[in-house]
Amino acid sequence: MKSVTYLAPNISCKHCTHTIAMELMAIEGVSKVDADVQTRLVTITFDDPATEQQLKATLAEINYPVAE
């Protein structure tokens, strides 16, 4: 299992965190998603076949791009 944490500056409410969790949990290999409104951090626990590139792309597609 791998775990990554990303800053997603567009997070502003609980609806945002719910949307992020639902979209990322739909990816095969993702086992846990924690998104925090106050810190705007998204922590994702995953394994193959999910990849960091896929996680970042999904966040960008749903308008929560990762801050680099």
SESEBA-622613 format. One record per atom (N, C-alpha, C): residue in three letters; chain; atom name; x, y, z. Coordinates in steps of 0.05 Angstrom, whole numbers, always signed. Each point is the difference from the previous one (the first is absolute). Example, Ala and Ser with C-alpha at 12.3 -4.5 7.8 and 13.67 -1.06 7.14 Angstrom:
BEGIN
+-----+-------+------+--------+--------+--------+
! res ! chain ! atom !     px !     py !     pz !
+-----+-------+------+--------+--------+--------+
! ALA !     A !    N !   +264 !   -114 !   +156 !
! ALA !     A !   CA !    -18 !    +24 !     +0 !
! ALA !     A !    C !    +18 !    +24 !     +0 !
! SER !     A !    N !     -7 !    +21 !    -14 !
! SER !     A !   CA !    +16 !    +24 !     +1 !
! SER !     A !    C !    -15 !    +22 !    +14 !
+-----+-------+------+--------+--------+--------+
This chain:
BEGIN
+-----+-------+------+--------+--------+--------+
! res ! chain ! atom !     px !     py !     pz !
+-----+-------+------+--------+--------+--------+
! MET !     A !    N !    +17 !    -24 !     +0 !
! MET !     A !   CA !    -17 !    +24 !     +0 !
! MET !     A !    C !    +17 !    +25 !     +0 !
! LYS !     A !    N !     -8 !    +19 !    -15 !
! LYS !     A !   CA !    +13 !    +26 !     -1 !
! LYS !     A !    C !    -19 !    +21 !    +11 !
! SER !     A !    N !    +11 !    +22 !    +10 !
! SER !     A !   CA !    -17 !    +22 !     +9 !
! SER !     A !    C !    +13 !    +26 !    -10 !
! VAL !     A !    N !    -17 !    +18 !    -11 !
! VAL !     A !   CA !    +10 !    +26 !     -9 !
! VAL !     A !    C !    -19 !    +21 !    +11 !
! THR !     A !    N !    +11 !    +24 !     +4 !
! THR !     A !   CA !    -16 !    +23 !     +8 !
! THR !     A !    C !     +5 !    +23 !    -19 !
! TYR !     A !    N !    -22 !    +11 !    -10 !
! TYR !     A !   CA !     +1 !    +22 !    -19 !
! TYR !     A !    C !    -15 !    +24 !    +11 !
! LEU !     A !    N !    +10 !    +24 !     -7 !
! LEU !     A !   CA !    -14 !    +24 !     +6 !
! LEU !     A !    C !    -18 !     +6 !    -24 !
! ALA !     A !    N !    -26 !     +3 !     +6 !
! ALA !     A !   CA !    -20 !     +6 !    -21 !
! ALA !     A !    C !    -13 !    +27 !     +8 !
! PRO !     A !    N !    +11 !    +22 !     -9 !
! PRO !     A !   CA !     -9 !    +27 !     +9 !
! PRO !     A !    C !    -30 !     +6 !     -5 !
! ASN !     A !    N !    -12 !    -14 !    -19 !
! ASN !     A !   CA !    -28 !     +6 !     -7 !
! ASN !     A !    C !    -20 !    -11 !    +20 !
! ILE !     A !    N !     +8 !    -16 !    +19 !
! ILE !     A !   CA !    -18 !    -11 !    +20 !
! ILE !     A !    C !    -11 !    +23 !    +17 !
! SER !     A !    N !    -27 !     +2 !     +2 !
! SER !     A !   CA !    -11 !    +22 !    +16 !
! SER !     A !    C !    -23 !     -9 !    +18 !
! CYS !     A !    N !    -10 !    -25 !     -3 !
! CYS !     A !   CA !    -23 !     -8 !    +16 !
! CYS !     A !    C !     -1 !    -31 !     +2 !
! LYS !     A !    N !    -19 !    -10 !    +16 !
! LYS !     A !   CA !     -3 !    -29 !     +4 !
! LYS !     A !    C !     -9 !    -13 !    -26 !
! HIS !     A !    N !    -15 !    +14 !    -16 !
! HIS !     A !   CA !     -8 !    -11 !    -26 !
! HIS !     A !    C !    +25 !     -6 !    -17 !
! CYS !     A !    N !    +20 !    +18 !     +1 !
! CYS !     A !   CA !    +25 !     -4 !    -15 !
! CYS !     A !    C !    +13 !    -26 !     +9 !
! THR !     A !    N !     +3 !     -3 !    +27 !
! THR !     A !   CA !    +13 !    -24 !    +10 !
! THR !     A !    C !    -15 !    -26 !     -7 !
! HIS !     A !    N !    -26 !     +2 !     +1 !
! HIS !     A !   CA !    -17 !    -23 !     -7 !
! HIS !     A !    C !     +5 !     -8 !    -30 !
! THR !     A !    N !     -1 !    +20 !    -17 !
! THR !     A !   CA !     +4 !     -5 !    -29 !
! THR !     A !    C !    +28 !    -12 !     -5 !
! ILE !     A !    N !    +20 !    +10 !    +13 !
! ILE !     A !   CA !    +27 !    -10 !     -3 !
! ILE !     A !    C !     +2 !    -29 !     +9 !
! ALA !     A !    N !    -12 !     -6 !    +23 !
! ALA !     A !   CA !     +1 !    -27 !    +10 !
! ALA !     A !    C !    -15 !    -20 !    -18 !
! MET !     A !    N !    -23 !     +8 !    -10 !
! MET !     A !   CA !    -16 !    -17 !    -17 !
! MET !     A !    C !    +15 !     -6 !    -27 !
! GLU !     A !    N !    +11 !    +21 !    -12 !
! GLU !     A !   CA !    +14 !     -4 !    -25 !
! GLU !     A !    C !    +26 !    -17 !     +3 !
! LEU !     A !    N !    +15 !     +5 !    +21 !
! LEU !     A !   CA !    +25 !    -15 !     +3 !
! LEU !     A !    C !     -5 !    -28 !     +9 !
! MET !     A !    N !    -20 !     -5 !    +16 !
! MET !     A !   CA !     -7 !    -27 !     +9 !
! MET !     A !    C !     -9 !    -18 !    -23 !
! ALA !     A !    N !     -9 !    +13 !    -22 !
! ALA !     A !   CA !     -9 !    -15 !    -24 !
! ALA !     A !    C !    +24 !    -11 !    -16 !
! ILE !     A !    N !    +24 !     +8 !     +7 !
! ILE !     A !   CA !    +24 !     -9 !    -14 !
! ILE !     A !    C !     +9 !    -27 !    +12 !
! GLU !     A !    N !     +3 !    -20 !    -16 !
! GLU !     A !   CA !     +9 !    -26 !     +9 !
! GLU !     A !    C !    +28 !     +3 !    +14 !
! GLY !     A !    N !     +2 !    -10 !    +24 !
! GLY !     A !   CA !    +25 !     +1 !    +15 !
! GLY !     A !    C !     -1 !    +20 !    +22 !
! VAL !     A !    N !    -18 !    +19 !     -1 !
! VAL !     A !   CA !     -2 !    +20 !    +22 !
! VAL !     A !    C !    -16 !    -12 !    +23 !
! SER !     A !    N !    +11 !     +1 !    +24 !
! SER !     A !   CA !    -13 !    -12 !    +23 !
! SER !     A !    C !    -10 !    +20 !    +20 !
! LYS !     A !    N !    +11 !    +24 !     +0 !
! LYS !     A !   CA !     -8 !    +20 !    +19 !
! LYS !     A !    C !     +6 !    +28 !    -10 !
! VAL !     A !    N !    -19 !    +19 !     +5 !
! VAL !     A !   CA !     +4 !    +28 !     -7 !
! VAL !     A !    C !     -9 !    +17 !    +23 !
! ASP !     A !    N !    +18 !    +17 !     +9 !
! ASP !     A !   CA !     -7 !    +20 !    +21 !
! ASP !     A !    C !     +5 !    +28 !    -12 !
! ALA !     A !    N !    -21 !    +16 !     -1 !
! ALA !     A !   CA !     +3 !    +27 !    -10 !
! ALA !     A !    C !     -9 !    +19 !    +23 !
! ASP !     A !    N !    +16 !    +21 !     +5 !
! ASP !     A !   CA !     -5 !    +19 !    +22 !
! ASP !     A !    C !     -6 !    +28 !    -11 !
! VAL !     A !    N !    -23 !    +11 !     +8 !
! VAL !     A !   CA !     -8 !    +26 !    -10 !
! VAL !     A !    C !    +19 !    +22 !    +10 !
! GLN !     A !    N !     +8 !     -1 !    +26 !
! GLN !     A !   CA !    +16 !    +21 !    +11 !
! GLN !     A !    C !    +28 !     +1 !    -11 !
! THR !     A !    N !    +13 !    -23 !     -2 !
! THR !     A !   CA !    +28 !     -1 !    -10 !
! THR !     A !    C !     +1 !     -2 !    -30 !
! ARG !     A !    N !    -22 !     -8 !    -12 !
! ARG !     A !   CA !     -2 !     -5 !    -29 !
! ARG !     A !    C !    +19 !    -23 !     -9 !
! LEU !     A !    N !     +5 !    -18 !    +18 !
! LEU !     A !   CA !    +18 !    -23 !     -6 !
! LEU !     A !    C !    -17 !    -24 !     -6 !
! VAL !     A !    N !     +9 !    -16 !    -20 !
! VAL !     A !   CA !    -13 !    -25 !     -8 !
! VAL !     A !    C !    +21 !    -22 !     +4 !
! THR !     A !    N !     -6 !    -19 !    +18 !
! THR !     A !   CA !    +18 !    -22 !     +4 !
! THR !     A !    C !    -13 !    -25 !    -11 !
! ILE !     A !    N !    +15 !    -14 !    -17 !
! ILE !     A !   CA !    -11 !    -23 !    -15 !
! ILE !     A !    C !    +18 !    -24 !     +6 !
! THR !     A !    N !    -13 !    -22 !     +7 !
! THR !     A !   CA !    +14 !    -26 !     +4 !
! THR !     A !    C !     -8 !    -17 !    -23 !
! PHE !     A !    N !    +20 !    -11 !    -14 !
! PHE !     A !   CA !     -6 !    -15 !    -24 !
! PHE !     A !    C !    +21 !    -21 !     -5 !
! ASP !     A !    N !     -6 !    -18 !    -19 !
! ASP !     A !   CA !    +18 !    -20 !     -9 !
! ASP !     A !    C !     -4 !     -4 !    -30 !
! ASP !     A !    N !    +16 !    -17 !    -13 !
! ASP !     A !   CA !     -4 !     -5 !    -28 !
! ASP !     A !    C !    -28 !    -11 !     -5 !
! PRO !     A !    N !    -13 !     +7 !    -21 !
! PRO !     A !   CA !    +11 !    +13 !    -24 !
! PRO !     A !    C !     -1 !    +31 !     +0 !
! ALA !     A !    N !    -10 !    +12 !    +22 !
! ALA !     A !   CA !     -1 !    +29 !     +1 !
! ALA !     A !    C !    +28 !    +12 !     +0 !
! THR !     A !    N !     +3 !    +23 !    -12 !
! THR !     A !   CA !    +26 !    +14 !     -1 !
! THR !     A !    C !     -3 !    +29 !     +9 !
! GLU !     A !    N !    +22 !    +12 !     +8 !
! GLU !     A !   CA !     -2 !    +28 !     +9 !
! GLU !     A !    C !     -9 !    +18 !    -24 !
! GLN !     A !    N !    +10 !     -6 !    -23 !
! GLN !     A !   CA !     -8 !    +15 !    -24 !
! GLN !     A !    C !    -30 !     -1 !     -4 !
! GLN !     A !    N !    -12 !    -24 !     +3 !
! GLN !     A !   CA !    -28 !     -4 !     -3 !
! GLN !     A !    C !    -16 !    +16 !    +21 !
! LEU !     A !    N !    +10 !     +0 !    +25 !
! LEU !     A !   CA !    -13 !    +14 !    +22 !
! LEU !     A !    C !     +0 !    +30 !     -6 !
! LYS !     A !    N !    +23 !    +11 !     -8 !
! LYS !     A !   CA !     +2 !    +28 !     -6 !
! LYS !     A !    C !    -17 !     +8 !    -24 !
! ALA !     A !    N !     -1 !    -17 !    -20 !
! ALA !     A !   CA !    -17 !     +5 !    -24 !
! ALA !     A !    C !    -29 !     +1 !     +8 !
! THR !     A !    N !     -9 !    -18 !    +17 !
! THR !     A !   CA !    -28 !     -1 !     +9 !
! THR !     A !    C !     -7 !    +25 !    +15 !
! LEU !     A !    N !    +18 !     +9 !    +18 !
! LEU !     A !   CA !     -5 !    +24 !    +15 !
! LEU !     A !    C !     -2 !    +24 !    -19 !
! ALA !     A !    N !    +17 !     +2 !    -20 !
! ALA !     A !   CA !     -2 !    +22 !    -19 !
! ALA !     A !    C !    -26 !     -1 !    -16 !
! GLU !     A !    N !     -8 !    -24 !     -8 !
! GLU !     A !   CA !    -25 !     -3 !    -16 !
! GLU !     A !    C !    -25 !     +9 !    +15 !
! ILE !     A !    N !     +0 !     -2 !    +27 !
! ILE !     A !   CA !    -23 !     +8 !    +15 !
! ILE !     A !    C !     +4 !    +28 !    +13 !
! ASN !     A !    N !    +19 !    +15 !    -11 !
! ASN !     A !   CA !     +5 !    +28 !     +7 !
! ASN !     A !    C !    +12 !     +4 !    +28 !
! TYR !     A !    N !    +16 !    -20 !     +9 !
! TYR !     A !   CA !    +15 !     +3 !    +25 !
! TYR !     A !    C !    +30 !     -7 !     -6 !
! PRO !     A !    N !    +12 !    +16 !    -18 !
! PRO !     A !   CA !    +28 !     -6 !     -8 !
! PRO !     A !    C !    +19 !     +2 !    +24 !
! VAL !     A !    N !    +20 !    -17 !     +0 !
! VAL !     A !   CA !    +20 !     +0 !    +21 !
! VAL !     A !    C !    +19 !    +23 !     -4 !
! ALA !     A !    N !     +7 !    +14 !    +22 !
! ALA !     A !   CA !    +19 !    +21 !     +0 !
! ALA !     A !    C !    +28 !    -12 !     -2 !
! GLU !     A !    N !    +16 !     +9 !    -18 !
! GLU !     A !   CA !    +27 !    -11 !     -3 !
! GLU !     A !    C !    +20 !    +16 !    +15 !
+-----+-------+------+--------+--------+--------+
